[in-house]
């Protein structure tokens, strides 16, 4: 990964349908996916963050290995992250950052999904 890499593609929430996560239908856990990104290398740390409008935060960290470079990275996000304190019109913002072994960091675009009970 190089310092010129500015914004990474937004992550995907596999269970979201057209930008909406139906929390009551969710089988624990949800799955956040980071697609392969340019200049990926073994030793990169991928940190995935979920923040809900109801005050919940979840963070996951995966270090890439030689075997995982060039493949999607999947994070298992506990249902509770979305369900706790769920109210009408709630949203969740999902994003990730990549830190290379040399310390360069890049951030993804945000994915915002509506949370429906």
C-alpha positions as CSV (number, residue, x, y, z in Angstrom):
1,X,0.0,0.0,0.0
2,X,1.3,3.4,-0.8
3,X,0.8,6.8,0.7
4,X,-0.9,7.9,-2.5
5,X,-3.9,5.6,-1.8
6,X,-6.5,8.0,-0.4
7,X,-10.0,6.6,-0.2
8,X,-10.8,2.9,-0.3
9,X,-14.0,1.5,-1.6
10,X,-16.8,1.4,1.0
11,X,-17.4,-2.0,2.8
12,X,-20.4,-4.2,2.2
13,X,-22.9,-5.5,4.7
14,X,-23.9,-8.8,3.3
15,X,-27.3,-8.9,5.0
16,X,-28.4,-5.4,4.0
17,X,-31.0,-5.2,1.2
18,X,-31.0,-2.0,-0.8
19,X,-29.3,-0.1,2.0
20,X,-31.6,-1.5,4.8
21,X,-30.8,-4.0,7.5
22,X,-33.9,-5.7,8.8
23,X,-32.5,-6.4,12.3
24,X,-35.3,-8.8,13.3
25,X,-34.5,-11.1,10.4
26,X,-30.8,-11.1,11.1
27,X,-29.2,-14.4,12.1
28,X,-26.3,-13.6,14.4
29,X,-23.7,-12.5,13.3
30,X,-23.9,-10.0,10.4
31,X,-21.0,-10.0,7.9
32,X,-19.1,-6.9,6.9
33,X,-17.0,-7.5,3.8
34,X,-13.9,-5.6,2.7
35,X,-13.2,-6.3,-1.0
36,X,-9.5,-6.7,-2.1
37,X,-7.9,-3.3,-2.3
38,X,-4.9,-2.0,-4.3
39,X,-1.4,-2.6,-2.9
40,X,-2.6,-5.1,-0.3
41,X,0.2,-7.0,1.4
42,X,0.7,-9.6,4.1
43,X,1.0,-7.8,7.4
44,X,-1.6,-5.1,6.6
45,X,-4.0,-4.5,9.5
46,X,-7.6,-4.0,8.4
47,X,-9.7,-2.4,11.1
48,X,-13.5,-2.5,10.6
49,X,-15.7,-0.1,12.6
50,X,-19.5,0.0,13.0
51,X,-21.2,3.0,14.7
52,X,-24.9,3.2,15.1
53,X,-27.0,6.3,15.6
54,X,-28.2,4.7,18.9
55,X,-24.7,4.9,20.4
56,X,-23.4,1.4,19.7
57,X,-19.8,0.8,18.5
58,X,-18.1,-2.3,17.4
59,X,-14.5,-2.6,16.1
60,X,-12.8,-5.7,14.6
61,X,-9.2,-6.1,13.5
62,X,-7.8,-8.7,11.0
63,X,-4.2,-8.9,9.9
64,X,-3.7,-10.0,6.3
65,X,-1.6,-13.1,5.7
66,X,0.0,-14.2,2.4
67,X,-2.9,-16.5,1.9
68,X,-5.6,-13.8,2.4
69,X,-4.0,-11.1,0.2
70,X,-6.3,-10.5,-2.9
71,X,-9.3,-12.1,-1.2
72,X,-12.3,-10.5,0.5
73,X,-11.9,-10.0,4.3
74,X,-15.0,-10.8,6.2
75,X,-15.8,-9.5,9.7
76,X,-18.4,-11.2,11.9
77,X,-20.4,-8.3,13.5
78,X,-22.6,-9.3,16.5
79,X,-26.3,-8.8,16.0
80,X,-26.4,-6.9,19.3
81,X,-24.4,-4.1,17.7
82,X,-27.4,-3.3,15.6
83,X,-30.2,-4.5,17.9
84,X,-29.3,-2.8,21.2
85,X,-31.5,0.3,21.8
86,X,-32.9,0.0,18.3
87,X,-35.4,2.8,17.5
88,X,-37.3,3.9,14.3
89,X,-35.1,5.7,11.8
90,X,-31.8,4.3,13.3
91,X,-28.8,4.1,11.0
92,X,-25.4,2.4,11.1
93,X,-22.2,3.7,9.6
94,X,-19.7,1.1,8.5
95,X,-16.1,1.9,7.5
96,X,-12.6,0.4,7.6
97,X,-9.1,1.5,7.6
98,X,-5.9,-0.2,6.4
99,X,-2.6,0.3,8.0
100,X,0.4,-1.1,6.2
101,X,3.5,-2.6,7.8
102,X,5.3,0.7,7.0
103,X,2.7,2.7,8.9
104,X,0.8,4.2,5.9
105,X,-2.9,4.4,6.5
106,X,-5.9,4.6,4.2
107,X,-9.6,4.9,5.1
108,X,-12.6,3.7,3.2
109,X,-15.7,5.6,2.1
110,X,-18.6,5.1,4.6
111,X,-21.4,2.7,4.1
112,X,-24.6,4.0,5.8
113,X,-27.5,1.6,6.2
114,X,-30.9,2.1,7.7
115,X,-31.8,-0.2,10.6
116,X,-35.3,-1.5,10.7
117,X,-36.8,-3.4,13.6
